[in-house]
Amino acid sequence: MAPYASDDSTTGGEVDEQHSRRRKAARYVVPVTVVGVAAATIGLVPALADSGDPDLPKITAQQLIQKIAESDTEQLSGTVKISTDLGLPDLGGLESGLMSGAAGRGEGSSSADPTAKLTELATGTHTLRVAADGPDRQKLSLLENAAEYSIVHNGKDVWAYDSKSNEVYHGTASESPERDKDRQPPATPKDFAAKALKAVDDTTSVTVDGTAQVAGRDAYKLLVEPRQSGSTVGAITVAVDAETGTPLKFTLTPASGGAAVVDVGFTQVSFAKPAASTFDFTPPKGAKVTEEKDAGKEFGKDFGKEFEKGEARGHAEKAPKPGEDLGKGPDGMQTIGEGWNAIATFDTGGEGVPSGEAAGQFGGFLDSLGDKVTGKFGSGTVFSTRLINALITDDGKVYVGAVTKDALVKAADAGK
């Protein structure tokens, strides 16, 4: 069913005009939703239940960070529980469509396409089975109700299978394993920790906060906290395996308190070499197979084009470290401030968030998501999650960061 219903009494021209307004409105809602998810996964839980605090040799924060960096674990298998609570509003199912569109999924693509499927990890609680045997063999399975979604990387082949739809997606790995890894959302504690530790600088406090036991393994707890006020990030905790240096659990709690924003941890783990058959895959009989080169041929039409125009200005191929000066990117994106208070800003080159009659039937929906604000910059709308706030001014400028609403208004005022 289409997400928007037209009034039977309207003329064809009026319907087209309403559809055009709705697409323009969606153009801004989708980037804000995606930015919230992306920022949360860039480096940013309560932790899984610890079963006692093991007595381990003393270690400094620098030594523990070095231990993580030197960890050469390439073989493991286990079960990971991931919970994400960004505090996004209930959109009655519309959010899943927006997320799929943001991930690049459109008509003609496959439900097994990883770029669309793994966006589901951005909300709720999920259980994953993971296995790895070096840089050329990995497997990740997302367990669902009476269904399973798996991604298998074996040599040059990358297979993804959605048992619910009986669809298969087939692609090839690039010559750069790191590039392939960057194309997917983080899914293990190590992925999250690696991105978080890239953000460590003089604006960050890093300490060792005792010990814990995770998935039956003794671990140290690394505590990462902003030194600056005004950030929505409260603290990041990484439980590091005392023997191997492998992150076993990643936790991000917001400055506002309450439940964790992101909680990723092993509930079971083994560092033994997985069986070679773990990474074998043959498309099931009768499954629809989509080759990478054929996927999403229709994407880029209508909504896709509108989204790309707005979202591209806020997209960076690699996430910046807090405080990193990006200068003017290809689409004019800049960074204001430093450290945990860094704010990304860009100009959409168009109008701000439509409201009232200008937004048509979408207007009430948009109004329910954002808060109207005013300042020297004029007026605009702030969209919020428990971690990310985004201000879109009425003249089309966007300010996004893991900072308070007041900090965004101040940044917008300073830009005048």
C-alpha positions as CSV (number, residue, x, y, z in Angstrom):
1,M,0.0,0.0,0.0
2,A,1.3,3.5,-0.8
3,P,2.3,5.5,2.2
4,Y,0.1,8.5,1.1
5,A,-3.5,8.4,0.0
6,S,-4.8,11.0,-2.4
7,D,-8.2,12.7,-2.1
8,D,-10.5,11.4,-4.8
9,S,-12.0,14.9,-5.3
10,T,-8.7,16.4,-6.5
11,T,-7.7,16.8,-10.1
12,G,-4.8,15.1,-11.7
13,G,-2.7,18.3,-11.6
14,E,-3.5,18.8,-7.9
15,V,-2.5,15.3,-7.1
16,D,0.8,15.7,-8.9
17,E,1.4,19.0,-7.0
18,Q,0.6,17.3,-3.6
19,H,2.9,14.4,-4.5
20,S,5.7,16.9,-5.3
21,R,5.3,18.7,-2.0
22,R,5.3,15.4,-0.1
23,R,8.5,14.3,-1.8
24,K,10.1,17.6,-0.9
25,A,9.0,17.1,2.7
26,A,10.3,13.5,2.8
27,R,13.6,14.8,1.4
28,Y,14.4,16.4,4.8
29,V,12.9,13.9,7.1
30,V,14.9,11.0,5.7
31,P,18.3,12.6,6.0
32,V,17.6,13.6,9.7
33,T,16.6,10.0,10.5
34,V,19.6,8.5,8.7
35,V,22.0,11.0,10.3
36,G,20.7,10.0,13.7
37,V,21.3,6.4,13.0
38,A,24.7,6.9,11.3
39,A,26.0,9.1,14.1
40,A,25.0,6.6,16.7
41,T,26.9,3.8,14.9
42,I,29.9,5.9,14.2
43,G,31.3,5.4,17.7
44,L,29.0,5.7,19.9
45,V,24.8,0.5,26.3
46,P,22.9,-1.0,30.3
47,A,25.6,-3.6,29.7
48,L,24.9,-7.3,29.5
49,A,24.8,-8.8,32.9
50,D,28.2,-9.3,34.4
51,S,28.9,-12.4,36.5
52,G,31.4,-11.0,38.9
53,D,34.4,-8.7,38.7
54,P,37.6,-10.8,37.9
55,D,40.8,-10.0,39.7
56,L,43.2,-9.0,36.8
57,P,46.6,-7.3,36.8
58,K,46.5,-3.5,36.8
59,I,46.6,-1.8,33.4
60,T,46.6,1.8,32.3
61,A,44.1,3.3,29.7
62,Q,47.0,3.8,27.2
63,Q,48.1,0.2,27.7
64,L,44.5,-1.0,27.2
65,I,44.1,1.0,24.0
66,Q,47.4,-0.4,22.8
67,K,46.2,-3.9,23.6
68,I,43.1,-3.3,21.4
69,A,45.2,-1.9,18.6
70,E,47.6,-4.9,18.7
71,S,44.8,-7.5,18.9
72,D,45.3,-9.9,16.0
73,T,42.2,-12.0,16.4
74,E,41.1,-13.1,13.0
75,Q,39.3,-16.3,13.9
76,L,36.2,-16.4,16.1
77,S,32.5,-17.4,16.2
78,G,29.7,-16.5,18.6
79,T,26.4,-14.9,19.3
80,V,26.0,-11.1,19.5
81,K,23.1,-9.2,21.0
82,I,22.6,-5.7,19.7
83,S,20.0,-3.2,21.2
84,T,19.5,0.3,19.8
85,D,17.3,2.9,21.4
86,L,17.6,6.2,19.6
87,G,14.3,7.4,20.9
88,L,12.9,7.8,17.3
89,P,9.2,8.5,17.2
90,D,6.8,5.8,16.1
91,L,6.0,6.6,12.5
92,G,3.5,3.8,12.1
93,G,5.8,1.7,9.9
94,L,6.7,4.6,7.6
95,E,10.2,4.7,9.2
96,S,11.1,1.3,7.7
97,G,10.3,2.6,4.2
98,L,12.3,5.8,4.7
99,M,15.3,3.8,6.0
100,S,15.1,1.5,3.0
101,G,15.0,4.4,0.6
102,A,18.0,6.0,2.4
103,A,19.9,2.8,2.1
104,G,19.5,2.9,-1.7
105,R,16.8,0.3,-2.1
106,G,14.3,1.0,-4.7
107,E,12.2,-0.7,-7.4
108,G,14.1,-3.5,-9.0
109,S,16.4,-4.2,-6.1
110,S,16.5,-7.3,-3.9
111,S,15.2,-7.7,-0.3
112,A,18.5,-9.5,0.3
113,D,20.6,-6.4,-0.5
114,P,22.8,-5.8,2.6
115,T,22.7,-2.0,2.3
116,A,19.0,-2.1,2.9
117,K,18.6,-5.1,5.2
118,L,21.2,-4.1,7.8
119,T,19.6,-0.8,8.4
120,E,17.2,-2.8,10.6
121,L,19.9,-2.9,13.2
122,A,19.4,0.8,13.8
123,T,16.3,0.1,15.9
124,G,15.2,-2.4,18.5
125,T,16.9,-5.6,19.7
126,H,18.4,-8.2,17.5
127,T,20.4,-11.4,17.8
128,L,23.3,-12.1,15.4
129,R,25.5,-15.1,14.8
130,V,28.9,-14.2,13.6
131,A,32.0,-16.1,12.4
132,A,35.3,-15.1,10.9
133,D,38.4,-16.8,9.5
134,G,40.7,-14.1,8.4
135,P,40.0,-11.2,6.0
136,D,38.6,-13.4,3.2
137,R,35.9,-15.4,5.1
138,Q,33.2,-14.0,7.3
139,K,29.6,-14.8,8.0
140,L,26.9,-12.8,9.7
141,S,23.4,-14.1,10.3
142,L,20.5,-12.0,11.6
143,L,18.0,-14.2,13.4
144,E,14.4,-13.2,13.0
145,N,11.0,-14.7,13.8
146,A,10.9,-18.0,11.9
147,A,13.4,-16.5,9.4
148,E,17.0,-15.8,9.0
149,Y,19.1,-13.3,7.0
150,S,22.7,-14.2,6.3
151,I,25.7,-12.5,4.6
152,V,28.6,-14.8,3.6
153,H,31.9,-13.5,2.4
154,N,34.1,-16.2,1.0
155,G,37.0,-15.1,-1.2
156,K,35.8,-12.9,-4.0
157,D,32.2,-13.8,-3.5
158,V,29.7,-12.0,-1.2
159,W,26.3,-13.7,-0.9
160,A,23.3,-12.5,1.0
161,Y,20.2,-14.6,1.6
162,D,16.8,-13.6,2.9
163,S,14.9,-16.8,3.8
164,K,11.7,-14.9,4.3
165,S,11.5,-13.8,0.7
166,N,13.7,-16.6,-0.6
167,E,15.9,-14.0,-2.4
168,V,19.6,-14.1,-2.9
169,Y,21.9,-11.1,-3.5
170,H,25.3,-11.8,-5.1
171,G,28.2,-9.4,-5.4
172,T,32.0,-9.4,-5.4
173,A,34.4,-8.2,-2.7
174,S,36.7,-5.3,-3.7
175,E,40.4,-5.5,-3.6
176,S,40.3,-3.4,-0.4
177,P,38.7,-5.4,2.5
178,E,38.6,-2.1,4.5
179,R,36.5,-0.5,1.8
180,D,34.0,-3.4,1.9
181,K,33.8,-3.2,5.6
182,D,33.2,0.6,5.5
183,R,30.1,-0.1,3.3
184,Q,28.3,-1.9,6.0
185,P,27.1,-0.8,9.4
186,P,29.1,-2.0,12.4
187,A,27.7,-5.2,13.9
188,T,30.2,-6.4,16.5
189,P,31.7,-4.8,19.6
190,K,35.0,-4.5,17.8
191,D,33.5,-2.6,14.9
192,F,31.9,-0.1,17.3
193,A,35.0,0.2,19.4
194,A,37.3,0.9,16.5
195,K,35.2,3.8,15.3
196,A,34.8,5.2,18.9
197,L,38.5,5.1,19.6
198,K,39.2,7.1,16.4
199,A,37.4,9.9,18.1
200,V,39.7,10.1,21.1
201,D,41.5,13.4,21.4
202,D,42.2,16.1,24.0
203,T,38.5,16.7,24.5
204,T,38.1,13.1,25.7
205,S,38.7,11.5,29.1
206,V,39.8,7.8,28.8
207,T,40.2,5.7,31.9
208,V,40.1,2.0,33.0
209,D,36.9,1.5,35.0
210,G,37.5,-1.9,36.7
211,T,36.9,-5.4,35.3
212,A,33.9,-7.5,34.2
213,Q,33.1,-10.9,32.8
214,V,31.4,-11.0,29.4
215,A,30.3,-14.2,27.7
216,G,32.4,-16.2,30.2
217,R,35.6,-14.2,29.4
218,D,37.5,-12.0,31.8
219,A,37.6,-8.4,30.6
220,Y,38.8,-4.9,31.4
221,K,36.4,-2.0,31.1
222,L,37.6,1.1,29.1
223,L,35.6,4.2,29.9
224,V,35.4,7.0,27.3
225,E,33.8,10.3,28.4
226,P,33.5,13.8,26.8
227,R,35.4,16.5,28.8
228,Q,33.1,19.2,27.2
229,S,29.7,20.2,28.4
230,G,26.9,20.4,25.8
231,S,27.3,17.0,24.3
232,T,24.4,14.5,24.3
233,V,26.9,11.7,24.8
234,G,27.2,10.6,28.4
235,A,29.8,7.8,28.3
236,I,31.1,4.9,26.2
237,T,32.2,1.7,27.8
238,V,34.2,-1.0,26.0
239,A,34.7,-4.4,27.7
240,V,38.1,-5.7,26.4
241,D,39.0,-9.4,26.5
242,A,42.0,-9.6,28.9
243,E,43.7,-12.3,27.0
244,T,43.2,-11.4,23.3
245,G,42.5,-7.7,23.4
246,T,39.3,-8.2,21.5
247,P,36.4,-5.9,22.4
248,L,33.6,-8.1,23.8
249,K,31.0,-5.4,24.6
250,F,30.3,-1.8,23.6
251,T,28.0,0.5,25.5
252,L,26.9,4.1,24.9
253,T,24.8,5.9,27.4
254,P,23.4,9.4,26.7
255,A,24.0,12.5,28.9
256,S,20.3,12.6,29.6
257,G,20.5,9.3,31.4
258,G,18.1,6.4,31.2
259,A,18.5,3.3,29.0
260,A,21.5,2.9,26.8
261,V,21.4,4.2,23.2
262,V,23.5,1.4,21.8
263,D,24.3,-2.0,23.5
264,V,26.3,-4.5,21.6
265,G,27.9,-7.5,23.3
266,F,28.8,-11.1,22.9
267,T,26.6,-13.6,24.8
268,Q,28.8,-16.5,23.6
269,V,32.2,-16.4,21.9
270,S,34.9,-18.8,20.8
271,F,38.3,-18.0,19.4
272,A,38.7,-21.4,17.7
273,K,38.9,-21.6,13.9
274,P,35.4,-22.0,12.4
275,A,34.8,-25.0,10.2
276,A,35.4,-24.3,6.5
277,S,31.9,-25.3,5.7
278,T,30.6,-22.3,7.7
279,F,31.4,-20.1,4.7
280,D,30.0,-22.3,2.0
281,F,26.9,-21.0,0.2
282,T,24.8,-22.3,-2.7
283,P,21.5,-20.5,-3.7
284,P,18.5,-22.6,-2.6
285,K,16.4,-24.1,-5.3
286,G,13.8,-21.7,-6.6
287,A,15.4,-18.6,-5.0
288,K,15.5,-15.4,-7.0
289,V,19.1,-14.3,-7.5
290,T,20.0,-10.7,-8.0
291,E,23.5,-9.8,-9.2
292,E,25.1,-6.7,-7.8
293,K,25.3,-5.0,-11.3
294,D,21.5,-5.5,-11.8
295,A,20.4,-4.3,-8.3
296,G,18.5,-1.0,-8.0
297,K,18.4,-0.1,-11.6
298,E,15.2,1.9,-11.0
299,F,16.6,3.7,-8.0
300,G,17.2,7.4,-8.6
301,K,13.7,8.1,-10.0
302,D,11.2,10.4,-8.3
303,F,11.9,10.1,-4.6
304,G,15.3,8.7,-5.1
305,K,16.4,11.8,-6.9
306,E,14.9,14.1,-4.4
307,F,16.6,12.3,-1.5
308,E,20.0,12.2,-3.2
309,K,19.9,16.0,-3.7
310,G,19.3,16.7,0.0
311,E,21.2,13.8,1.6
312,A,24.4,14.1,-0.4
313,R,25.2,17.4,1.1
314,G,25.3,15.8,4.6
315,H,27.2,12.7,3.6
316,A,30.9,12.1,4.1
317,E,32.6,9.0,2.8
318,K,34.4,8.7,6.1
319,A,33.1,10.0,9.4
320,P,35.3,12.8,10.8
321,K,37.0,12.7,14.2
322,P,35.5,15.1,16.6
323,G,37.0,18.5,15.9
324,E,38.4,17.6,12.5
325,D,38.2,20.5,10.1
326,L,36.6,19.3,6.9
327,G,36.7,22.6,5.2
328,K,34.3,22.8,2.4
329,G,33.5,19.4,1.0
330,P,32.2,18.7,-2.6
331,D,28.7,19.8,-1.5
332,G,29.7,22.6,0.8
333,M,29.6,20.6,4.1
334,Q,31.6,22.2,7.0
335,T,32.3,21.4,10.6
336,I,31.7,24.0,13.4
337,G,33.4,23.6,16.7
338,E,35.6,20.7,18.0
339,G,35.6,17.5,19.9
340,W,32.3,16.1,21.0
341,N,30.6,19.5,20.3
342,A,31.4,19.4,16.6
343,I,28.5,20.3,14.4
344,A,28.2,19.4,10.7
345,T,26.5,22.1,8.6
346,F,25.5,22.3,5.0
347,D,23.1,24.2,2.8
348,T,20.3,22.3,1.0
349,G,20.1,25.1,-1.5
350,G,16.3,25.2,-1.1
351,E,13.6,25.9,1.4
352,G,13.3,24.7,4.9
353,V,10.9,22.1,6.3
354,P,7.4,22.6,4.7
355,S,4.6,23.2,7.2
356,G,0.9,23.8,7.1
357,E,-0.7,24.0,3.7
358,A,2.7,24.0,2.0
359,A,3.3,20.5,3.2
360,G,-0.1,19.2,2.3
361,Q,-1.2,16.0,4.1
362,F,2.4,15.6,5.3
363,G,2.4,18.8,7.3
364,G,0.8,17.5,10.5
365,F,3.3,14.6,10.4
366,L,6.3,16.9,10.1
367,D,5.0,19.2,12.8
368,S,4.7,16.2,15.2
369,L,8.3,15.3,14.7
370,G,10.1,18.7,15.3
371,D,10.2,21.6,17.6
372,K,10.0,25.1,16.2
373,V,12.9,27.4,17.3
374,T,13.9,31.0,16.6
375,G,17.0,33.0,17.0
376,K,19.2,35.6,15.2
377,F,19.3,33.2,12.3
378,G,15.5,33.5,11.9
379,S,13.4,30.4,12.5
380,G,13.6,26.7,11.9
381,T,12.7,23.2,13.2
382,V,14.8,20.9,15.4
383,F,14.4,17.2,15.0
384,S,15.7,15.1,17.9
385,T,16.7,11.7,18.9
386,R,18.2,10.7,22.3
387,L,21.7,11.3,20.8
388,I,21.5,13.4,17.7
389,N,19.8,16.8,17.2
390,A,19.3,18.4,13.8
391,L,18.2,22.0,13.1
392,I,16.8,22.8,9.6
393,T,16.3,26.6,9.2
394,D,13.5,28.0,7.1
395,D,16.0,29.1,4.5
396,G,17.3,25.5,4.0
397,K,20.5,25.4,6.2
398,V,21.1,22.3,8.2
399,Y,23.0,21.9,11.5
400,V,23.5,18.4,12.9
401,G,25.5,17.1,15.9
402,A,25.5,15.0,19.1
403,V,24.8,18.3,20.9
404,T,21.9,20.0,22.7
405,K,19.2,21.9,20.9
406,D,20.6,25.2,22.4
407,A,24.0,24.4,20.9
408,L,22.5,24.1,17.4
409,V,20.7,27.4,17.7
410,K,23.9,29.1,18.9
411,A,25.8,27.7,16.0
412,A,23.1,28.9,13.6
413,D,23.2,32.4,15.2
414,A,26.9,32.5,14.8
415,G,26.6,31.7,11.1
416,K,24.6,34.9,10.4
